[in-house]
Amino acid sequence: MVSIIDPLYGKIELSHGEYRLVETPELQRLREIRVCNVSFFYMSGCSGFSRFEHSLGVTYLAKRVSKILELDKMQTATLVVASLLHDIGTPPFSHTTENVLKSFFEFNHEDNAVKIIKGDIGRDDQSLFCGMPSEVPTVLRRLKEKGICDPEQVISTILGRGSLGKILNSAFDIDNIDGIARTYLHSQGHLAFDDLPLSDLLELFKSDSEDYTSFRTNPLLKKWEYKRSKLYRQLLDNPLDCAADAMLGHAIGKAITGNYFDENLWKKTDIELMSDLSNEEKMRKYVKSKKDVQEIKSLVSRLRTGKLYSPIFQLQVSEGIAKVRQMDAKTKSELEYTLQTTLEKLRLKCDVILSVPTFWETKIVSSNEETGPQTRLDAYSSVQLKPKQRIQTRQEFEVLAKDVLGEVSFFPITEEYTQYKPDSLFMKS
């Protein structure tokens, strides 16, 4: 056995076969991929922990659940190996980059993990990490030869199929339990389990129900959902980190449009991606538009120096969300221009960024030459107002925006990010 000390659970014991997977380039790359997408400003502790640490944590929970459910040796090995490997297809900066890749290449980190496991990515002369090819398929083949686990079952579990898949990838799963608990630990200095025993949470996997909603009345689960919802609000509704997410996503999208990056961007680490986005000389060899190069350079520079977007007011998009999720890069660019001209009708000269969010909703980001870029809160969009400018009525902008995005609702920003007064005017705070 090999022991690893984890900041959340303490000692995690791995078999030599499991540790052999930990040693692969696929898992080692995750040391340099952060869990929470961007370098967090509002919740600075979220910047520090990696997908590698998270994967080990999910593996620990897999071992705990296997004992609770009295799984046999092969089922246990399948769940444990799937837990170790479930994030190996994750791109740099996690969901931020994944959403951009999805809009260009229909990228999905789970499907990407499956390709790695099957040996379709990173073998032969293809460098996966630090010049090394993929090793996971070879290790899994040996585990199969020893009768420990079947790679096909590992794939099914990662994709959320079958009884084991439900434990790892469903509405309530060990992946999310570790992610929430670990974020609480790093961001707020206490455990989510202080008043919510981990052992009691894991007992919930004994439920025979296939329908997650059928046991939402469980007081323990309701308490967990409250903690999770509260944390998501802190992560998603603060303007600083929403700004960082939007700025990085837009820079990556511009670099892909200019053929600086392709789908293989996912192989980079966080540091490698930021280094490439900062390399103006290298970028100019691919991105022909000098304006785009300067915009990417400016966005990355602002990110690294903490000069983030600052939202003034928001709009909630209801019917335009699906349209934004499905649009290609050209359509997205055209819609950004339409929104920009819409704002100019209100004498607001802005550069508008429309980007797919990390989670559920649509976001708009606008930049004003005088006061700098702006962004939105999670489910909302933000538009910059110049000093002493304001929209006289909510309806004035609503009429113009409906032509572009469909039905919209508007909320001014207050000091409490989740407190809205829909009838207020849109003024610079």
C-alpha positions in Angstrom: 0.0 0.0 0.0 1.0 3.6 -0.6 -0.2 6.3 1.7 -1.0 9.9 0.7 -1.9 12.7 3.2 -4.9 14.7 2.1 -5.8 18.1 3.8 -9.5 17.1 3.9 -9.6 13.4 4.8 -6.1 12.7 6.2 -4.5 9.5 5.1 -5.6 8.0 1.8 -4.2 4.5 1.1 -3.8 3.3 -2.4 -2.8 -0.1 -3.8 0.3 -0.3 -5.9 -1.9 -0.7 -9.0 -3.9 2.4 -8.1 -0.7 4.3 -7.4 0.7 3.3 -10.8 -2.2 5.3 -12.3 -1.4 8.2 -10.1 2.1 8.2 -11.6 0.9 8.5 -15.2 1.2 11.8 -17.1 -2.6 12.0 -17.3 -2.9 12.2 -13.5 0.3 14.3 -13.0 -0.9 16.9 -15.4 -3.9 17.5 -13.1 -1.5 18.9 -10.5 -1.4 22.0 -12.6 -5.1 22.3 -13.4 -7.0 24.2 -10.7 -10.5 23.1 -9.8 -12.2 26.5 -9.6 -11.6 27.7 -13.2 -9.8 31.0 -12.6 -7.5 32.7 -10.1 -10.2 33.7 -7.6 -10.2 37.2 -6.2 -13.3 37.3 -4.0 -12.7 33.7 -2.7 -8.9 33.7 -2.9 -8.5 30.3 -1.3 -10.2 28.6 -4.3 -7.1 29.4 -6.4 -4.9 26.9 -4.5 -6.2 23.4 -5.0 -5.9 21.2 -8.0 -7.8 18.6 -10.0 -5.2 16.2 -8.8 -6.0 16.8 -5.1 -9.7 16.5 -6.0 -9.3 13.3 -7.9 -7.5 11.7 -4.9 -10.4 12.9 -2.7 -13.1 11.4 -4.9 -11.0 8.1 -4.8 -11.1 8.2 -1.0 -14.9 8.6 -1.1 -15.2 5.8 -3.6 -13.4 3.5 -1.2 -15.7 4.6 1.7 -18.9 4.0 -0.4 -17.6 0.6 -1.6 -17.4 -0.6 2.0 -20.8 0.9 2.9 -22.5 -0.8 -0.1 -20.4 -4.0 0.4 -19.3 -4.0 -3.2 -17.3 -7.0 -4.5 -13.6 -6.6 -5.4 -14.1 -5.9 -9.1 -16.9 -3.4 -8.5 -14.8 -1.6 -5.9 -11.8 -1.5 -8.2 -13.9 -0.2 -11.1 -15.4 2.6 -8.9 -12.0 3.5 -7.5 -10.2 3.6 -10.9 -13.0 5.6 -12.5 -12.8 8.1 -9.6 -9.1 8.5 -10.1 -9.5 9.0 -13.9 -12.7 10.9 -14.1 -11.0 14.3 -14.6 -8.1 13.3 -16.8 -9.7 15.0 -19.9 -10.1 18.3 -18.2 -8.6 21.3 -20.0 -6.6 24.2 -18.3 -8.8 26.4 -16.1 -11.4 23.6 -16.1 -15.0 24.7 -17.0 -14.0 28.2 -18.3 -11.9 26.7 -21.1 -14.2 23.7 -21.6 -17.2 26.0 -22.4 -15.1 27.8 -25.0 -13.9 24.5 -26.5 -17.4 23.2 -26.5 -18.6 26.2 -28.6 -15.8 25.6 -31.2 -15.3 21.8 -31.2 -18.2 20.3 -29.2 -15.6 19.4 -26.6 -16.6 17.5 -23.4 -14.1 16.5 -20.7 -15.8 13.2 -20.0 -15.8 12.2 -23.6 -12.2 13.3 -23.8 -11.3 11.1 -20.8 -12.9 8.1 -22.6 -10.7 8.8 -25.7 -7.6 8.8 -23.4 -8.6 5.5 -21.7 -9.3 3.9 -25.1 -5.9 5.0 -26.4 -7.2 7.4 -29.0 -5.3 10.4 -27.6 -1.7 11.0 -26.5 0.0 7.8 -27.7 2.8 7.3 -30.1 4.5 10.6 -30.9 1.7 12.8 -29.4 3.0 14.5 -26.3 0.4 14.6 -23.5 2.3 16.2 -20.7 6.0 17.2 -20.3 6.8 15.4 -23.6 5.5 12.1 -22.3 2.9 10.0 -24.1 -0.3 8.6 -22.5 0.2 5.7 -20.1 -3.3 5.1 -18.7 -4.4 2.6 -21.5 -1.3 0.4 -20.8 -1.8 0.4 -17.0 -5.5 -0.4 -17.5 -4.7 -3.2 -19.8 -2.5 -4.8 -17.2 -5.2 -4.4 -14.6 -7.6 -6.2 -16.9 -5.1 -9.0 -17.5 -4.9 -9.5 -13.7 -8.7 -9.6 -13.4 -8.8 -6.4 -11.3 -11.1 -4.3 -13.5 -12.4 -3.9 -17.0 -11.6 -0.6 -18.8 -15.1 -0.7 -20.5 -16.7 -0.7 -17.1 -14.5 2.1 -15.9 -15.7 4.1 -18.9 -19.3 3.4 -18.2 -18.9 4.5 -14.6 -17.2 7.8 -15.6 -20.1 8.5 -18.0 -22.6 7.9 -15.2 -24.0 4.6 -16.4 -25.2 1.7 -14.2 -25.3 1.5 -10.5 -21.6 2.5 -10.1 -22.0 5.4 -12.5 -24.8 6.8 -10.3 -22.3 7.0 -7.4 -19.7 8.9 -9.4 -21.7 11.0 -11.9 -25.3 11.9 -11.0 -27.3 14.6 -9.4 -25.9 13.6 -6.0 -22.5 12.0 -6.2 -19.1 11.6 -4.6 -17.5 13.9 -7.2 -19.7 16.8 -6.1 -19.4 15.9 -2.4 -15.6 16.2 -2.5 -15.7 19.3 -4.7 -18.1 21.2 -2.4 -16.4 20.0 0.8 -12.9 20.8 -0.5 -14.0 24.3 -1.7 -15.4 25.0 1.8 -12.1 23.9 3.4 -9.9 26.0 1.1 -12.1 29.1 0.8 -13.6 29.4 4.3 -11.2 27.6 6.6 -13.8 25.1 7.9 -15.3 21.8 6.9 -18.7 21.4 5.3 -18.9 18.3 7.4 -18.7 20.2 10.8 -22.5 19.9 11.2 -23.1 17.4 8.4 -21.4 14.0 9.1 -19.7 12.6 6.1 -20.6 9.0 7.1 -24.3 10.0 7.2 -24.0 11.6 3.7 -22.4 8.5 2.2 -25.1 6.3 3.7 -27.6 8.1 1.3 -26.1 6.0 -1.5 -27.9 3.0 0.0 -31.1 4.4 -1.5 -32.7 2.1 -4.0 -34.3 5.0 -5.8 -33.1 5.9 -9.3 -34.9 9.2 -9.0 -32.9 11.9 -7.2 -35.9 14.0 -6.5 -37.7 11.2 -4.6 -35.4 11.5 -1.6 -35.1 15.3 -1.5 -37.3 15.4 1.5 -34.5 13.8 3.5 -33.4 16.4 6.1 -29.7 15.5 5.7 -29.8 15.9 1.9 -31.8 19.2 2.1 -29.1 20.5 4.5 -26.4 19.5 2.0 -28.2 21.1 -0.8 -28.5 24.3 1.2 -24.7 24.3 1.8 -24.0 23.6 -1.9 -26.4 26.3 -3.1 -24.9 28.9 -0.7 -21.4 28.1 -1.9 -22.4 28.2 -5.6 -23.9 31.7 -4.9 -20.7 32.9 -3.4 -18.7 31.4 -6.3 -21.0 32.6 -9.1 -22.6 35.8 -7.9 -19.6 37.8 -7.0 -18.5 40.2 -9.8 -14.8 39.8 -9.3 -14.6 36.2 -10.2 -17.3 36.4 -12.8 -15.2 39.1 -14.5 -12.1 36.9 -14.4 -14.0 34.0 -15.9 -15.5 36.1 -18.7 -12.2 37.8 -19.6 -10.3 34.6 -19.8 -12.9 32.8 -21.8 -13.1 35.7 -24.3 -9.3 35.7 -24.7 -9.2 32.0 -25.4 -12.0 32.3 -27.9 -10.2 35.1 -29.7 -7.0 32.9 -29.8 -8.9 30.0 -31.3 -10.6 32.2 -33.9 -7.2 33.4 -34.9 -5.9 29.8 -35.3 -3.5 30.2 -32.4 -5.1 27.3 -30.6 -6.9 24.2 -31.8 -8.8 21.4 -29.9 -5.4 20.2 -28.5 -5.4 23.2 -26.3 -7.0 20.9 -23.6 -3.5 19.3 -23.1 -2.0 22.5 -21.7 -1.8 23.3 -18.0 -3.0 26.5 -16.5 0.5 28.0 -16.5 1.2 26.9 -20.1 -2.0 28.5 -21.3 -1.4 31.8 -19.6 2.2 31.8 -20.9 1.0 31.2 -24.5 -1.7 33.9 -24.2 1.0 36.3 -23.0 3.4 35.6 -25.8 2.7 38.4 -28.3 5.5 37.5 -30.6 4.4 33.9 -31.0 0.7 34.9 -31.3 1.4 37.3 -34.2 2.5 34.4 -36.3 -1.0 32.9 -36.2 -3.5 35.7 -35.3 -3.5 38.0 -38.3 -5.7 40.7 -36.7 -3.5 43.2 -34.8 -6.6 44.3 -33.0 -7.3 40.8 -31.7 -3.7 40.3 -30.6 -3.9 43.5 -28.6 -7.3 42.6 -27.1 -6.0 39.2 -26.0 -2.8 40.8 -24.6 -4.9 43.4 -22.7 -7.3 40.9 -21.3 -4.5 38.6 -20.0 -2.5 41.5 -18.6 -5.6 42.8 -16.7 -6.2 39.3 -15.4 -2.7 38.9 -14.1 -2.6 42.4 -12.5 -6.1 42.2 -11.0 -7.6 45.0 -13.1 -10.9 43.2 -13.6 -14.3 44.2 -15.1 -16.7 46.0 -12.8 -20.4 45.5 -13.4 -22.9 48.3 -13.2 -26.3 46.7 -13.9 -27.6 43.4 -15.1 -30.2 41.8 -17.4 -31.5 38.3 -17.1 -31.9 36.5 -20.4 -34.7 33.9 -20.5 -35.3 32.9 -24.1 -31.9 33.7 -25.6 -29.9 31.1 -23.5 -30.3 28.1 -25.8 -29.5 30.3 -28.8 -26.2 31.4 -27.2 -25.2 27.9 -26.2 -25.6 26.5 -29.7 -24.1 29.3 -31.8 -20.8 29.1 -33.5 -18.0 31.6 -33.3 -19.1 33.6 -36.3 -22.7 33.9 -35.1 -21.4 34.9 -31.7 -19.3 37.6 -33.1 -22.2 39.0 -35.2 -24.5 39.0 -32.1 -21.8 40.8 -30.1 -21.8 43.5 -32.8 -25.6 43.8 -32.8 -25.6 44.3 -29.0 -22.8 46.9 -29.4 -24.8 48.9 -31.9 -27.9 48.5 -29.6 -25.9 50.1 -26.8 -24.7 52.9 -29.0 -28.3 53.9 -29.6 -28.3 54.8 -25.9 -25.0 56.7 -26.3 -23.1 54.0 -24.6 -19.9 53.3 -26.6 -18.9 49.8 -25.5 -17.1 46.7 -26.8 -19.5 43.8 -26.0 -18.4 40.3 -25.2 -21.1 37.6 -25.2 -19.8 34.4 -23.6 -21.2 31.1 -22.5 -21.1 30.9 -18.7 -19.5 28.3 -16.5 -22.9 27.0 -15.3 -26.5 27.7 -16.3 -27.1 31.1 -17.7 -26.0 33.5 -20.4 -23.7 36.4 -19.7 -22.8 39.6 -21.5 -19.7 41.6 -20.9 -19.1 45.1 -22.1 -16.0 47.3 -22.1 -16.0 51.1 -22.0 -12.9 53.0 -23.1 -13.1 55.5 -20.3 -13.9 53.2 -17.3 -12.6 49.8 -18.4 -14.2 46.5 -19.1 -17.3 45.2 -17.3 -19.0 41.8 -16.6 -22.2 40.3 -15.3 -23.2 38.3 -12.2 -23.9 34.6 -12.8 -27.4 34.5 -14.3 -27.2 38.1 -15.3 -25.5 40.4 -17.8 -23.9 43.7 -17.2 -23.5 46.9 -19.2 -21.1 49.8 -18.4 -22.5 53.3 -18.0 -20.2 56.3 -18.4 -20.2 58.7 -15.4 -23.4 60.8 -15.2 -25.1 58.7 -17.9 -28.2 56.7 -17.2 -31.0 55.0 -19.0 -34.2 56.9 -18.2 -36.4 53.9 -18.0 -36.0 50.2 -17.9 -38.3 49.8 -20.8 -36.0 51.9 -23.0 -33.3 49.3 -23.0 -35.6 46.4 -22.8 -37.3 47.2 -26.1 -33.9 47.4 -27.9 -32.5 44.2 -26.3 -35.6 42.1 -27.0 -34.8 42.3 -30.7 -31.5 40.6 -30.0 -32.0 38.2 -27.2 -35.7 37.7 -26.8 -37.4 38.1 -23.4 -35.2 39.9 -20.9 -35.6 41.1 -17.3 -33.4 43.7 -15.6 -32.0 44.1 -12.2 -29.7 46.8 -10.8 -26.7 45.7 -8.8 -26.8 46.5 -5.1 -24.1 46.0 -2.4 -25.6 42.6 -1.7 -25.1 40.7 -5.0 -28.3 38.6 -4.7 -30.6 41.5 -3.7 -32.4 43.1 -6.7 -34.9 45.9 -7.1 -36.3 45.6 -10.6 -37.9 49.0 -10.7 -34.7 51.0 -10.0 -33.0 53.1 -12.6 -29.7 52.0 -14.2 -27.1 54.4 -12.8 -23.5 54.2 -12.1 -23.2 53.3 -8.4 
